[in-house]
């Protein structure tokens, strides 16, 4: 259990646990609240796609600021900015300027938080314990996800949007506290070959973005409609799903660290494919939708450590972990945007909402090939030899 002895990773996992309390709480109702504001389903998908398109462009501003202030400051700034997302969400009144404001705030907050957090986590983590640490993180997130959506649904019903989303913003900002006790990571001004090194990460994330557009984003909207547009029923389904998935991540994380990553790819991808097909046929059957949601949480606890172990290790081996993740997240934005735009067009053409999720299978096939190749290539290579040169945590 040596990975528990890393004070820094424990603090980063605590930070992310608090962030996840916000994401799985008020954040779980982000797209739902746009529907509640009277925006058509296809238009909601286009609005979400525009966030990722804006992120792709705005991300160029991140590197110059990170060069000056370091990664820790960037993660802290992103943590605070993400709190403003929920404040803007509380005031969306329809397809008007309030929606445009939300899209812009979300895009800006996301570009400062997500690539910088991933780079920070990759730089400070230990490759030989990566699977365990990620499995622990995902299992803890699943447990907090039992409480957060129910609490947010209750606040929405009892006190309204402002109370619920403002509380979520407060929770999000409180994730700053563990970061005061973590070390800084400086960003090198020059890192030859860093952008080229990020190509593999971008390829993995294009596929993952396409997966998540259907598996996560579209599914949340479909699940909400399948449950009669009842906020408490939707929150309860999300809580039940988190409970079902709490154990899976820890189990698979040990497999990955034990050199069984190729098997983890087969298991996690097969589970994801099964759930995607199941969810596509679930909208007209509420009980099936709840079951598919619960199985989805379990499969995500298998899938996320499998993907992110590879991503974090690739980025730590690259000349610059931040540049790597900036390139990789550009791929993710591309994949999600493609998936959401395709879904919006299919909806306008009369395709049932559930069937639009099947586009995620294309991203899953891509991930199966690329992750399988990664784990096969690194199966017999001693971990320590791959990472001896990386102990100074500079990029």
GUGU-881413 format. One record per residue (C-alpha): residue number from 1; residue in one letter; x, y, z. Coordinates in steps of 0.1 Angstrom, whole numbers, padded with zeros to 4 digits. Each point is the difference from the previous one (the first is absolute). Layout:
# GUGU-881413
<rec num="NUM" residuo="A" u="X" v="Y" w="Z"/>
...
***
This chain:
# GUGU-881413
<rec num="1" residuo="X" u="0000" v="0000" w="0000"/>
<rec num="2" residuo="X" u="0029" v="0023" w="-0007"/>
<rec num="3" residuo="X" u="-0021" v="0023" w="-0021"/>
<rec num="4" residuo="X" u="-0018" v="0011" w="0032"/>
<rec num="5" residuo="X" u="0033" v="0015" w="0013"/>
<rec num="6" residuo="X" u="0001" v="0027" w="-0027"/>
<rec num="7" residuo="X" u="-0012" v="0031" w="0019"/>
<rec num="8" residuo="X" u="-0002" v="0020" w="-0032"/>
<rec num="9" residuo="X" u="-0021" v="-0025" w="-0019"/>
<rec num="10" residuo="X" u="-0023" v="-0004" w="0031"/>
<rec num="11" residuo="X" u="-0005" v="0038" w="0000"/>
<rec num="12" residuo="X" u="-0006" v="0001" w="-0037"/>
<rec num="13" residuo="X" u="-0025" v="-0028" w="0003"/>
<rec num="14" residuo="X" u="-0017" v="0019" w="0028"/>
<rec num="15" residuo="X" u="-0001" v="0031" w="-0022"/>
<rec num="16" residuo="X" u="-0016" v="-0020" w="-0028"/>
<rec num="17" residuo="X" u="-0025" v="-0016" w="0024"/>
<rec num="18" residuo="X" u="-0013" v="0034" w="0009"/>
<rec num="19" residuo="X" u="-0001" v="0011" w="-0037"/>
<rec num="20" residuo="X" u="-0019" v="-0032" w="-0007"/>
<rec num="21" residuo="X" u="-0025" v="0008" w="0027"/>
<rec num="22" residuo="X" u="-0008" v="0031" w="-0020"/>
<rec num="23" residuo="X" u="0002" v="-0018" w="-0034"/>
<rec num="24" residuo="X" u="-0023" v="-0029" w="0010"/>
<rec num="25" residuo="X" u="-0022" v="0024" w="0020"/>
<rec num="26" residuo="X" u="-0011" v="0032" w="-0017"/>
<rec num="27" residuo="X" u="0022" v="-0009" w="-0030"/>
<rec num="28" residuo="X" u="-0022" v="-0031" w="-0007"/>
<rec num="29" residuo="X" u="-0029" v="0024" w="-0006"/>
<rec num="30" residuo="X" u="0019" v="0023" w="-0024"/>
<rec num="31" residuo="X" u="-0015" v="-0012" w="-0033"/>
<rec num="32" residuo="X" u="-0033" v="-0009" w="0018"/>
<rec num="33" residuo="X" u="-0004" v="0036" w="0011"/>
<rec num="34" residuo="X" u="0003" v="0012" w="-0036"/>
<rec num="35" residuo="X" u="-0029" v="-0022" w="-0009"/>
<rec num="36" residuo="X" u="-0019" v="0014" w="0030"/>
<rec num="37" residuo="X" u="0007" v="0034" w="-0014"/>
<rec num="38" residuo="X" u="-0020" v="-0009" w="-0031"/>
<rec num="39" residuo="X" u="0028" v="-0006" w="-0024"/>
<rec num="40" residuo="X" u="-0007" v="-0028" w="-0025"/>
<rec num="41" residuo="X" u="0020" v="-0032" w="0003"/>
<rec num="42" residuo="X" u="0019" v="0004" w="-0033"/>
<rec num="43" residuo="X" u="0008" v="0036" w="0009"/>
<rec num="44" residuo="X" u="0013" v="-0011" w="0034"/>
<rec num="45" residuo="X" u="0024" v="-0023" w="-0018"/>
<rec num="46" residuo="X" u="0012" v="0027" w="-0023"/>
<rec num="47" residuo="X" u="0005" v="0024" w="0030"/>
<rec num="48" residuo="X" u="0021" v="-0027" w="0017"/>
<rec num="49" residuo="X" u="0020" v="-0006" w="-0032"/>
<rec num="50" residuo="X" u="0007" v="0037" w="-0002"/>
<rec num="51" residuo="X" u="0016" v="-0001" w="0034"/>
<rec num="52" residuo="X" u="0025" v="-0026" w="-0012"/>
<rec num="53" residuo="X" u="0006" v="0019" w="-0032"/>
<rec num="54" residuo="X" u="0008" v="0031" w="0020"/>
<rec num="55" residuo="X" u="0023" v="-0019" w="0023"/>
<rec num="56" residuo="X" u="0019" v="-0012" w="-0031"/>
<rec num="57" residuo="X" u="0007" v="0037" w="-0010"/>
<rec num="58" residuo="X" u="0004" v="0016" w="0034"/>
<rec num="59" residuo="X" u="0025" v="-0026" w="0013"/>
<rec num="60" residuo="X" u="0028" v="0019" w="-0017"/>
<rec num="61" residuo="X" u="0000" v="0025" w="0028"/>
<rec num="62" residuo="X" u="0009" v="-0026" w="0027"/>
<rec num="63" residuo="X" u="0037" v="-0007" w="-0007"/>
<rec num="64" residuo="X" u="0013" v="0036" w="0002"/>
<rec num="65" residuo="X" u="-0017" v="0004" w="0034"/>
<rec num="66" residuo="X" u="0012" v="-0034" w="0013"/>
<rec num="67" residuo="X" u="0035" v="0009" w="-0010"/>
<rec num="68" residuo="X" u="-0001" v="0031" w="0023"/>
<rec num="69" residuo="X" u="-0019" v="-0014" w="0030"/>
<rec num="70" residuo="X" u="0005" v="-0038" w="-0001"/>
<rec num="71" residuo="X" u="-0025" v="-0029" w="0000"/>
<rec num="72" residuo="X" u="-0012" v="0002" w="0036"/>
<rec num="73" residuo="X" u="-0012" v="0036" w="-0004"/>
<rec num="74" residuo="X" u="-0017" v="-0010" w="-0033"/>
<rec num="75" residuo="X" u="-0019" v="-0028" w="0018"/>
<rec num="76" residuo="X" u="-0010" v="0023" w="0028"/>
<rec num="77" residuo="X" u="-0012" v="0026" w="-0025"/>
<rec num="78" residuo="X" u="-0020" v="-0026" w="-0020"/>
<rec num="79" residuo="X" u="-0016" v="-0013" w="0032"/>
<rec num="80" residuo="X" u="-0013" v="0035" w="0008"/>
<rec num="81" residuo="X" u="-0011" v="0007" w="-0035"/>
<rec num="82" residuo="X" u="-0020" v="-0032" w="-0001"/>
<rec num="83" residuo="X" u="-0020" v="0013" w="0029"/>
<rec num="84" residuo="X" u="-0013" v="0028" w="-0022"/>
<rec num="85" residuo="X" u="-0014" v="-0026" w="-0024"/>
<rec num="86" residuo="X" u="-0027" v="-0009" w="0025"/>
<rec num="87" residuo="X" u="-0008" v="0036" w="0007"/>
<rec num="88" residuo="X" u="-0006" v="0006" w="-0037"/>
<rec num="89" residuo="X" u="-0020" v="-0032" w="-0003"/>
<rec num="90" residuo="X" u="-0024" v="0012" w="0027"/>
<rec num="91" residuo="X" u="-0010" v="0030" w="-0022"/>
<rec num="92" residuo="X" u="-0005" v="-0017" w="-0034"/>
<rec num="93" residuo="X" u="-0035" v="0011" w="-0012"/>
<rec num="94" residuo="X" u="0000" v="-0015" w="-0035"/>
<rec num="95" residuo="X" u="0018" v="0001" w="-0033"/>
<rec num="96" residuo="X" u="0012" v="0036" w="0005"/>
<rec num="97" residuo="X" u="0029" v="0020" w="0013"/>
<rec num="98" residuo="X" u="-0001" v="-0019" w="0033"/>
<rec num="99" residuo="X" u="0007" v="-0032" w="-0018"/>
<rec num="100" residuo="X" u="0029" v="0017" w="-0020"/>
<rec num="101" residuo="X" u="0014" v="0012" w="0033"/>
<rec num="102" residuo="X" u="-0001" v="-0035" w="0014"/>
<rec num="103" residuo="X" u="0017" v="-0015" w="-0030"/>
<rec num="104" residuo="X" u="0028" v="0026" w="0002"/>
<rec num="105" residuo="X" u="0006" v="-0003" w="0037"/>
<rec num="106" residuo="X" u="0000" v="-0038" w="-0002"/>
<rec num="107" residuo="X" u="0025" v="-0001" w="-0028"/>
<rec num="108" residuo="X" u="0024" v="0024" w="0017"/>
<rec num="109" residuo="X" u="-0002" v="-0018" w="0034"/>
<rec num="110" residuo="X" u="0004" v="-0034" w="-0016"/>
<rec num="111" residuo="X" u="0032" v="0010" w="-0019"/>
<rec num="112" residuo="X" u="0017" v="0012" w="0031"/>
<rec num="113" residuo="X" u="-0010" v="-0029" w="0022"/>
<rec num="114" residuo="X" u="-0001" v="-0033" w="-0019"/>
<rec num="115" residuo="X" u="0032" v="-0001" w="-0020"/>
<rec num="116" residuo="X" u="0019" v="0016" w="0029"/>
<rec num="117" residuo="X" u="-0014" v="-0025" w="0026"/>
<rec num="118" residuo="X" u="0008" v="-0030" w="-0022"/>
<rec num="119" residuo="X" u="0035" v="0013" w="-0006"/>
<rec num="120" residuo="X" u="0005" v="0008" w="0037"/>
<rec num="121" residuo="X" u="-0012" v="-0035" w="0010"/>
<rec num="122" residuo="X" u="0021" v="-0017" w="-0026"/>
<rec num="123" residuo="X" u="0032" v="0019" w="0011"/>
<rec num="124" residuo="X" u="-0004" v="-0007" w="0037"/>
<rec num="125" residuo="X" u="-0012" v="-0036" w="-0002"/>
<rec num="126" residuo="X" u="0021" v="-0032" w="0000"/>
<rec num="127" residuo="X" u="-0003" v="-0021" w="-0031"/>
<rec num="128" residuo="X" u="0003" v="-0033" w="0019"/>
<rec num="129" residuo="X" u="-0030" v="0008" w="0022"/>
<rec num="130" residuo="X" u="-0020" v="0019" w="-0027"/>
<rec num="131" residuo="X" u="-0028" v="-0027" w="-0004"/>
<rec num="132" residuo="X" u="-0005" v="-0003" w="0038"/>
<rec num="133" residuo="X" u="-0001" v="0037" w="0005"/>
<rec num="134" residuo="X" u="-0025" v="0006" w="-0028"/>
<rec num="135" residuo="X" u="-0021" v="-0030" w="0011"/>
<rec num="136" residuo="X" u="-0001" v="0015" w="0035"/>
<rec num="137" residuo="X" u="-0010" v="0034" w="-0014"/>
<rec num="138" residuo="X" u="-0028" v="-0014" w="-0021"/>
<rec num="139" residuo="X" u="-0013" v="-0022" w="0028"/>
<rec num="140" residuo="X" u="-0001" v="0030" w="0024"/>
<rec num="141" residuo="X" u="-0017" v="0021" w="-0027"/>
<rec num="142" residuo="X" u="-0026" v="-0027" w="-0005"/>
<rec num="143" residuo="X" u="-0008" v="0001" w="0038"/>
<rec num="144" residuo="X" u="-0003" v="0037" w="0001"/>
<rec num="145" residuo="X" u="-0022" v="-0002" w="-0031"/>
<rec num="146" residuo="X" u="-0026" v="-0019" w="0021"/>
<rec num="147" residuo="X" u="-0007" v="0031" w="0021"/>
<rec num="148" residuo="X" u="0006" v="0029" w="-0023"/>
<rec num="149" residuo="X" u="-0027" v="-0005" w="-0027"/>
<rec num="150" residuo="X" u="-0027" v="-0007" w="0026"/>
<rec num="151" residuo="X" u="0010" v="0031" w="0020"/>
<rec num="152" residuo="X" u="0000" v="0022" w="-0031"/>
<rec num="153" residuo="X" u="-0034" v="-0013" w="-0011"/>
<rec num="154" residuo="X" u="-0015" v="0007" w="0034"/>
<rec num="155" residuo="X" u="0015" v="0035" w="0000"/>
<rec num="156" residuo="X" u="-0014" v="0007" w="-0035"/>
<rec num="157" residuo="X" u="-0035" v="-0012" w="0010"/>
<rec num="158" residuo="X" u="-0001" v="0017" w="0034"/>
<rec num="159" residuo="X" u="0019" v="0033" w="-0006"/>
<rec num="160" residuo="X" u="0004" v="0004" w="-0037"/>
<rec num="161" residuo="X" u="0029" v="0004" w="-0024"/>
<rec num="162" residuo="X" u="0019" v="0028" w="0017"/>
<rec num="163" residuo="X" u="0003" v="-0017" w="0034"/>
<rec num="164" residuo="X" u="0010" v="-0034" w="-0015"/>
<rec num="165" residuo="X" u="0025" v="0013" w="-0026"/>
<rec num="166" residuo="X" u="0015" v="0026" w="0024"/>
<rec num="167" residuo="X" u="0006" v="-0028" w="0026"/>
<rec num="168" residuo="X" u="0016" v="-0020" w="-0028"/>
<rec num="169" residuo="X" u="0023" v="0030" w="-0008"/>
<rec num="170" residuo="X" u="0010" v="0002" w="0037"/>
<rec num="171" residuo="X" u="0009" v="-0037" w="0001"/>
<rec num="172" residuo="X" u="0020" v="0004" w="-0032"/>
<rec num="173" residuo="X" u="0020" v="0029" w="0013"/>
<rec num="174" residuo="X" u="0007" v="-0018" w="0033"/>
<rec num="175" residuo="X" u="0020" v="-0025" w="-0020"/>
<rec num="176" residuo="X" u="0028" v="0027" w="0002"/>
<rec num="177" residuo="X" u="0008" v="-0010" w="0036"/>
<rec num="178" residuo="X" u="0021" v="-0032" w="-0007"/>
<rec num="179" residuo="X" u="0020" v="0018" w="-0027"/>
<rec num="180" residuo="X" u="0015" v="0024" w="0025"/>
<rec num="181" residuo="X" u="0021" v="-0030" w="0013"/>
<rec num="182" residuo="X" u="0012" v="-0014" w="-0033"/>
<rec num="183" residuo="X" u="0032" v="0009" w="-0018"/>
<rec num="184" residuo="X" u="0003" v="0022" w="-0031"/>
<rec num="185" residuo="X" u="0010" v="-0013" w="-0034"/>
<rec num="186" residuo="X" u="0018" v="0023" w="-0023"/>
<rec num="187" residuo="X" u="-0005" v="0000" w="-0038"/>
<rec num="188" residuo="X" u="0031" v="0000" w="-0022"/>
<rec num="189" residuo="X" u="0002" v="0029" w="-0024"/>
<rec num="190" residuo="X" u="0013" v="-0023" w="-0027"/>
<rec num="191" residuo="X" u="-0009" v="-0036" w="-0005"/>
<rec num="192" residuo="X" u="0010" v="-0013" w="-0034"/>
<rec num="193" residuo="X" u="-0021" v="-0029" w="-0012"/>
<rec num="194" residuo="X" u="-0028" v="0007" w="0025"/>
<rec num="195" residuo="X" u="-0027" v="0006" w="-0025"/>
<rec num="196" residuo="X" u="0009" v="-0031" w="-0020"/>
<rec num="197" residuo="X" u="-0001" v="-0020" w="0031"/>
<rec num="198" residuo="X" u="-0036" v="0011" w="0007"/>
<rec num="199" residuo="X" u="-0012" v="-0015" w="-0033"/>
<rec num="200" residuo="X" u="-0006" v="-0034" w="0016"/>
<rec num="201" residuo="X" u="-0019" v="0016" w="0028"/>
<rec num="202" residuo="X" u="-0021" v="0020" w="-0024"/>
<rec num="203" residuo="X" u="-0008" v="-0032" w="-0019"/>
<rec num="204" residuo="X" u="-0011" v="-0017" w="0032"/>
<rec num="205" residuo="X" u="-0021" v="0030" w="0010"/>
<rec num="206" residuo="X" u="-0018" v="0004" w="-0033"/>
<rec num="207" residuo="X" u="-0013" v="-0035" w="0005"/>
<rec num="208" residuo="X" u="-0008" v="0006" w="0036"/>
<rec num="209" residuo="X" u="-0017" v="0033" w="-0008"/>
<rec num="210" residuo="X" u="-0023" v="-0017" w="-0025"/>
<rec num="211" residuo="X" u="-0007" v="-0027" w="0026"/>
<rec num="212" residuo="X" u="-0009" v="0026" w="0027"/>
<rec num="213" residuo="X" u="-0022" v="0020" w="-0023"/>
<rec num="214" residuo="X" u="-0024" v="-0029" w="-0001"/>
<rec num="215" residuo="X" u="0008" v="-0020" w="0031"/>
<rec num="216" residuo="X" u="-0001" v="0030" w="0023"/>
<rec num="217" residuo="X" u="-0014" v="0032" w="-0014"/>
<rec num="218" residuo="X" u="-0028" v="-0013" w="-0023"/>
<rec num="219" residuo="X" u="-0009" v="-0027" w="0025"/>
<rec num="220" residuo="X" u="-0006" v="0024" w="0028"/>
<rec num="221" residuo="X" u="-0026" v="0018" w="-0021"/>
<rec num="222" residuo="X" u="-0016" v="-0033" w="-0012"/>
<rec num="223" residuo="X" u="-0001" v="-0014" w="0036"/>
<rec num="224" residuo="X" u="-0017" v="0031" w="0013"/>
<rec num="225" residuo="X" u="-0027" v="-0002" w="-0027"/>
<rec num="226" residuo="X" u="-0004" v="-0038" w="0005"/>
<rec num="227" residuo="X" u="-0007" v="0007" w="0037"/>
<rec num="228" residuo="X" u="-0028" v="0024" w="-0008"/>
<rec num="229" residuo="X" u="0021" v="0031" w="0004"/>
<rec num="230" residuo="X" u="-0001" v="-0004" w="0038"/>
<rec num="231" residuo="X" u="0030" v="0016" w="0017"/>
<rec num="232" residuo="X" u="-0001" v="-0023" w="0031"/>
<rec num="233" residuo="X" u="-0004" v="-0031" w="-0020"/>
<rec num="234" residuo="X" u="0030" v="0010" w="-0022"/>
<rec num="235" residuo="X" u="0021" v="0009" w="0031"/>
<rec num="236" residuo="X" u="-0009" v="-0034" w="0016"/>
<rec num="237" residuo="X" u="0010" v="-0018" w="-0032"/>
<rec num="238" residuo="X" u="0034" v="0017" w="0000"/>
<rec num="239" residuo="X" u="0005" v="-0008" w="0037"/>
<rec num="240" residuo="X" u="-0009" v="-0037" w="-0005"/>
<rec num="241" residuo="X" u="0025" v="-0001" w="-0029"/>
<rec num="242" residuo="X" u="0028" v="0014" w="0021"/>
<rec num="243" residuo="X" u="-0006" v="-0026" w="0027"/>
<rec num="244" residuo="X" u="0002" v="-0028" w="-0026"/>
<rec num="245" residuo="X" u="0033" v="0013" w="-0014"/>
<rec num="246" residuo="X" u="0018" v="0006" w="0033"/>
<rec num="247" residuo="X" u="0021" v="-0032" w="-0001"/>
<rec num="248" residuo="X" u="0009" v="-0005" w="-0036"/>
<rec num="249" residuo="X" u="0028" v="0026" w="-0003"/>
<rec num="250" residuo="X" u="0021" v="-0014" w="0029"/>
<rec num="251" residuo="X" u="-0002" v="-0035" w="-0014"/>
<rec num="252" residuo="X" u="0011" v="0010" w="-0036"/>
<rec num="253" residuo="X" u="0026" v="0024" w="0013"/>
<rec num="254" residuo="X" u="0019" v="-0029" w="0016"/>
<rec num="255" residuo="X" u="-0002" v="-0019" w="-0033"/>
<rec num="256" residuo="X" u="0016" v="0028" w="-0019"/>
<rec num="257" residuo="X" u="0028" v="0004" w="0025"/>
<rec num="258" residuo="X" u="0006" v="-0037" w="-0001"/>
<rec num="259" residuo="X" u="0007" v="0001" w="-0037"/>
<rec num="260" residuo="X" u="-0035" v="-0012" w="-0011"/>
<rec num="261" residuo="X" u="-0009" v="0032" w="-0019"/>
<rec num="262" residuo="X" u="-0008" v="-0019" w="-0032"/>
<rec num="263" residuo="X" u="-0026" v="-0021" w="0018"/>
<rec num="264" residuo="X" u="-0014" v="0032" w="0016"/>
<rec num="265" residuo="X" u="-0005" v="0015" w="-0035"/>
<rec num="266" residuo="X" u="-0020" v="-0030" w="-0011"/>
<rec num="267" residuo="X" u="-0021" v="-0001" w="0032"/>
<rec num="268" residuo="X" u="-0007" v="0037" w="0002"/>
<rec num="269" residuo="X" u="-0007" v="0005" w="-0037"/>
<rec num="270" residuo="X" u="-0023" v="-0030" w="-0002"/>
<rec num="271" residuo="X" u="-0019" v="0013" w="0030"/>
<rec num="272" residuo="X" u="-0003" v="0035" w="-0015"/>
<rec num="273" residuo="X" u="-0013" v="-0014" w="-0033"/>
<rec num="274" residuo="X" u="-0026" v="-0021" w="0017"/>
<rec num="275" residuo="X" u="-0012" v="0030" w="0021"/>
<rec num="276" residuo="X" u="-0001" v="0023" w="-0030"/>
<rec num="277" residuo="X" u="-0023" v="-0024" w="-0020"/>
<rec num="278" residuo="X" u="-0021" v="-0006" w="0031"/>
<rec num="279" residuo="X" u="-0004" v="0038" w="0006"/>
<rec num="280" residuo="X" u="-0010" v="0005" w="-0037"/>
<rec num="281" residuo="X" u="-0030" v="-0022" w="0005"/>
<rec num="282" residuo="X" u="-0009" v="0012" w="0035"/>
<rec num="283" residuo="X" u="-0019" v="0033" w="-0004"/>
<rec num="284" residuo="X" u="-0034" v="-0015" w="-0002"/>
<rec num="285" residuo="X" u="0005" v="-0023" w="0030"/>
<rec num="286" residuo="X" u="0007" v="0020" w="0032"/>
<rec num="287" residuo="X" u="0011" v="-0031" w="0020"/>
<rec num="288" residuo="X" u="0025" v="-0010" w="-0028"/>
<rec num="289" residuo="X" u="0013" v="0035" w="-0001"/>
<rec num="290" residuo="X" u="0007" v="0000" w="0038"/>
<rec num="291" residuo="X" u="0018" v="-0034" w="-0004"/>
<rec num="292" residuo="X" u="0020" v="0012" w="-0030"/>
<rec num="293" residuo="X" u="0010" v="0031" w="0020"/>
<rec num="294" residuo="X" u="0012" v="-0021" w="0029"/>
<rec num="295" residuo="X" u="0020" v="-0024" w="-0023"/>
<rec num="296" residuo="X" u="0014" v="0031" w="-0017"/>
<rec num="297" residuo="X" u="0015" v="0012" w="0032"/>
<rec num="298" residuo="X" u="0017" v="-0034" w="0006"/>
<rec num="299" residuo="X" u="0014" v="-0001" w="-0035"/>
<rec num="300" residuo="X" u="0013" v="0036" w="0003"/>
<rec num="301" residuo="X" u="0019" v="-0011" w="0031"/>
<rec num="302" residuo="X" u="0017" v="-0026" w="-0022"/>
<rec num="303" residuo="X" u="0005" v="0022" w="-0030"/>
<rec num="304" residuo="X" u="0013" v="0032" w="0016"/>
<rec num="305" residuo="X" u="0031" v="-0016" w="0017"/>
<rec num="306" residuo="X" u="0008" v="-0019" w="-0032"/>
<rec num="307" residuo="X" u="0000" v="0031" w="-0021"/>
<rec num="308" residuo="X" u="0015" v="0025" w="0024"/>
<rec num="309" residuo="X" u="0028" v="-0023" w="0012"/>
<rec num="310" residuo="X" u="0013" v="0000" w="-0036"/>
<rec num="311" residuo="X" u="-0006" v="0037" w="-0004"/>
<rec num="312" residuo="X" u="0017" v="0011" w="0032"/>
<rec num="313" residuo="X" u="0030" v="-0023" w="-0007"/>
<rec num="314" residuo="X" u="0003" v="0012" w="-0036"/>
<rec num="315" residuo="X" u="-0001" v="0036" w="0011"/>
<rec num="316" residuo="X" u="0026" v="-0005" w="0028"/>
<rec num="317" residuo="X" u="0024" v="-0015" w="-0025"/>
<rec num="318" residuo="X" u="-0005" v="0029" w="-0025"/>
<rec num="319" residuo="X" u="0022" v="0031" w="0000"/>
<rec num="320" residuo="X" u="-0028" v="0021" w="0016"/>
<rec num="321" residuo="X" u="-0030" v="-0014" w="0018"/>
<rec num="322" residuo="X" u="-0020" v="0032" w="-0004"/>
<rec num="323" residuo="X" u="0006" v="0003" w="-0037"/>
<rec num="324" residuo="X" u="-0009" v="-0036" w="-0004"/>
<rec num="325" residuo="X" u="-0033" v="0005" w="0017"/>
<rec num="326" residuo="X" u="-0008" v="0031" w="-0019"/>
<rec num="327" residuo="X" u="0004" v="-0019" w="-0032"/>
<rec num="328" residuo="X" u="-0019" v="-0030" w="0014"/>
<rec num="329" residuo="X" u="-0029" v="0020" w="0012"/>
<rec num="330" residuo="X" u="-0003" v="0016" w="-0034"/>
<rec num="331" residuo="X" u="-0006" v="-0035" w="-0012"/>
<rec num="332" residuo="X" u="-0026" v="-0005" w="0027"/>
<rec num="333" residuo="X" u="-0018" v="0032" w="-0010"/>
<rec num="334" residuo="X" u="0000" v="-0012" w="-0036"/>
<rec num="335" residuo="X" u="-0015" v="-0034" w="0008"/>
<rec num="336" residuo="X" u="-0028" v="0014" w="0023"/>
<rec num="337" residuo="X" u="-0009" v="0027" w="-0025"/>
<rec num="338" residuo="X" u="-0002" v="-0025" w="-0028"/>
<rec num="339" residuo="X" u="-0023" v="-0023" w="0021"/>
<rec num="340" residuo="X" u="-0023" v="0028" w="0011"/>
<rec num="341" residuo="X" u="-0003" v="0016" w="-0034"/>
<rec num="342" residuo="X" u="-0007" v="-0034" w="-0015"/>
<rec num="343" residuo="X" u="-0027" v="-0006" w="0026"/>
<rec num="344" residuo="X" u="-0016" v="0034" w="-0005"/>
<rec num="345" residuo="X" u="-0002" v="-0007" w="-0038"/>
<rec num="346" residuo="X" u="-0014" v="-0035" w="0005"/>
<rec num="347" residuo="X" u="-0027" v="0014" w="0024"/>
<rec num="348" residuo="X" u="-0010" v="0026" w="-0026"/>
<rec num="349" residuo="X" u="-0002" v="-0028" w="-0026"/>
<rec num="350" residuo="X" u="-0025" v="-0018" w="0023"/>
<rec num="351" residuo="X" u="0023" v="-0026" w="0016"/>
<rec num="352" residuo="X" u="-0010" v="-0011" w="0035"/>
<rec num="353" residuo="X" u="0022" v="0017" w="0027"/>
<rec num="354" residuo="X" u="0012" v="-0034" w="0014"/>
<rec num="355" residuo="X" u="0013" v="-0011" w="-0033"/>
<rec num="356" residuo="X" u="0022" v="0030" w="-0004"/>
<rec num="357" residuo="X" u="0022" v="-0014" w="0028"/>
<rec num="358" residuo="X" u="0011" v="-0028" w="-0023"/>
<rec num="359" residuo="X" u="0026" v="0024" w="-0016"/>
<rec num="360" residuo="X" u="0020" v="-0006" w="0032"/>
<rec num="361" residuo="X" u="0008" v="-0035" w="-0012"/>
<rec num="362" residuo="X" u="0023" v="0015" w="-0027"/>
<rec num="363" residuo="X" u="0021" v="0017" w="0028"/>
<rec num="364" residuo="X" u="0000" v="-0032" w="0020"/>
<rec num="365" residuo="X" u="0014" v="-0020" w="-0030"/>
<rec num="366" residuo="X" u="0028" v="0026" w="-0004"/>
<rec num="367" residuo="X" u="0008" v="-0002" w="0037"/>
<rec num="368" residuo="X" u="0001" v="-0038" w="-0001"/>
<rec num="369" residuo="X" u="0026" v="0000" w="-0027"/>
<rec num="370" residuo="X" u="0022" v="0028" w="0014"/>
<rec num="371" residuo="X" u="-0001" v="-0011" w="0037"/>
<rec num="372" residuo="X" u="0005" v="-0036" w="-0010"/>
<rec num="373" residuo="X" u="0032" v="0010" w="-0019"/>
<rec num="374" residuo="X" u="0012" v="0021" w="0029"/>
<rec num="375" residuo="X" u="-0003" v="-0027" w="0027"/>
<rec num="376" residuo="X" u="0015" v="-0026" w="-0023"/>
<rec num="377" residuo="X" u="0030" v="0022" w="-0008"/>
<rec num="378" residuo="X" u="0006" v="0006" w="0037"/>
<rec num="379" residuo="X" u="-0009" v="-0033" w="0015"/>
<rec num="380" residuo="X" u="0036" v="-0013" w="0005"/>
<rec num="381" residuo="X" u="0018" v="0032" w="0006"/>
<rec num="382" residuo="X" u="0012" v="0007" w="0036"/>
<rec num="383" residuo="X" u="-0019" v="0029" w="0013"/>
<rec num="384" residuo="X" u="0029" v="0016" w="0019"/>
<rec num="385" residuo="X" u="0022" v="0000" w="-0031"/>
<rec num="386" residuo="X" u="-0027" v="0019" w="-0019"/>
<rec num="387" residuo="X" u="-0002" v="0027" w="0026"/>
<rec num="388" residuo="X" u="0034" v="0005" w="0016"/>
<rec num="389" residuo="X" u="0006" v="0033" w="-0018"/>
<rec num="390" residuo="X" u="-0033" v="0015" w="0012"/>
<rec num="391" residuo="X" u="0005" v="0004" w="0037"/>
<rec num="392" residuo="X" u="0006" v="0038" w="0000"/>
<rec num="393" residuo="X" u="-0036" v="0006" w="-0012"/>
<rec num="394" residuo="X" u="0010" v="0028" w="-0024"/>
<rec num="395" residuo="X" u="-0013" v="0002" w="-0035"/>
***
